[in-house]
Every structure is written in C-alpha cells, then in structure tokens.
Amino acid sequence: MNYKDIFLRVVATGFGLGKSPVAPGTVGSLSAIPFIYMFGNSFFEKLLFLIMFIPIGVLASQYVIDITQNPDPDEVVVDELVGYFITMMFVPHTFLWMVLGFIVFRLLDITKPFGIRKLETPDGVGVMLDDIAAGFLGAVLLYMLKLL
C-alpha cells in the first residue's frame, strides 16, 4: 500500500473513527471537532477548508467504494465530518452549541428530510452530497435558534 492509498483511507474513515464497531457514522462525526476548533470563528478559513476538503472527501469516498465494491461502506465517515463541520459554521463553539449541533446534524443525517435522501447516490459525490445538504440545513436551524 502506498502513501496515497493510506492517505485516502485515513481521510475516508475520519482518521480511523469510521472503523468503530458501533455506530461508525455517529462516532465518525466526532472527527470534525478538532477542525471546528482549529478554525475558530473565522468564516474565511472555514470556507477555505471546505473548498479544499470536500473534493478530497469525494476522492477518498470513491476510493473506498472502489476497493470494497460497496456503494455505501460504513467505514466511510468523511461525509459526517464535513456535514457536522458545516452545521457548526455560524454558531459559537461552546460545549452546549457543540452538543446541540451534533444532535441536530445526526438527526438530519439519519432522517434525511426534505428530499436530502435523493442526493445520496452510490458514488463518492453522492456519499458526500447528502451530508453536505444535512449540514447546511443544520447550520440554518442552529443559526435561527441562535437569533432567538
């Protein structure tokens, strides 16, 4: 296995958290927390991270799909990382908001309301796209709650 393969597997599995035997998507969502704190409240840095990381996530997801021949491998959680990261874009990074954002994102990711499920296709783009949509919806909901 070369460095490219290792890199893509590490990214796809949320730095290994997607290998969790129990609830890999939920556990994998936690891989976003260091990135959320790293970029703080800088919208520009968060946006730059997403612009760079989403295509990498698509490539990493597709890589694992190709080698496992599974259109939606449980171990691929980079989509959850990105979705939770997006959910937290516009709210403070306090413990309360982090927990609330985590719950909101996971509920949206699991239920996939408002046609989000239609975005999920058996390829790297589809794996990422539904979680990106759930993340944006979560960000809107949290931002509205923050305004109250």
N, C-alpha and C positions, 0 to 999 in steps of 0.2 A: 504494500500500500504506500503510495507516495504522499507528499505533503498536501497536495491539492485534495486528494481523497479524504485525508484526515481532517483538513480544514472544513470541507463541505459537510462531513458527518458531525463534526463538533458544532457547527452553526445550526444544522438541521435539528439536532437533538437538544438545542438550548443549552449547550455546554454540558451535555450529559444528563440533564434533568429529565429529558424525554424518555430515558431508559427506566424510569420509575415503574415498578411492577403494579403500582396502584395509582389510578387517575393521572396518567402521564401528562395530559393536557392541562390539568389544574396545577400540577407540580411544575410543569414547563413554563407556565405563565409567570412563575416566580423569577425566572431568569431575566425578566425585564427590569426588576427592581434596581440592580446596580446601574443600569443605563439611565433609568429615570433620575436617580440621584446624581449621576455623573454630570448630566446636562443641566441640572437645576431648573431655573425658571427662564433660561434663555431660549426663546422660541426659535430663533435662527439656528442655533446649534441642534435643537431637537429636529427641526425640519431637515437640516443637512444630514443628520444621522439617518432619518427615514429615507431620504433620497438615495443614500448610499446603501443602506441595509436591506431595503425591500427587494431590489434586484438580486442581491446576494442570497436572500431568503428564498426567492423563486428558484434560483440555480441549485441551492442546497436541497430544497424540497424535491425538485425534479431528479436530482442525483440519487436520492434515497428511493424514490419511486422506481427509478430505472433499475437499481440494483436489487431491490426487494420484489419487484413485479407486483407491488401492492399499490393501488391508486390512492390510498389514504393511510399510510403507515402511522400507527400510534406513536412511534418514537419521534416523529417529526413534530416539533413544537415551536419552531421559529415563528410560525404564524401566530401562536399565542403570545410570544414575546412581543411581536410588533403590535398586535391588537391591544394588549394591555398598555403598552407604551403610548399608543395613540390615545387611549381612554384617559390617560393622566396628563395630557398635553396642557390643559388650561386650568388646572386646579392646584392648590398648594400640595406639597409633598409631605404633609404631616401624616402621622400614623392613622388617624381617623379617615382622611381622604384616601390614603393608600388602600386601606381595608375596604372602604366603600367602593372605590374604583375597581378593586379586584372582584368583589361580589357582582357589581354591575356588569363588568366585562364578561365574567364567566357565565352569568345568566344569559346574556345576549349571545355569546358564542355557542352555548348549548342549545338554546331555543331557536336561534336564527330567525327572528321575526321580520316582518315587512319585506319578504322576498329575498332576504340575505341568503337563504339556502340555495337559491337559483344561481348564485355566483360561484358555488362550490362545484368545480369540475375536477376530473381525475388527472390533474397535471399540476405542476409547480405553481402556475398562475392561479388556478382555482383553489388550491390549498391555502394560498396566501390571501386571496381576494375576499373571501367571506369573513375572515378575521379582521382584515382591514376595515371592512364595512361595519362590523360589530364594534370595532374600536372607535370609529367616527361617531356612531350612534351613541356609544357610551360617553364619549367626550362631550357631545351635545347635552346629554342628560345630566351629566355632572356639572357642566357649566351653568345650566339652567338652575340646578339646585344651589349652586354657589351664589347665584344672583338673588336668591330668596333670602 
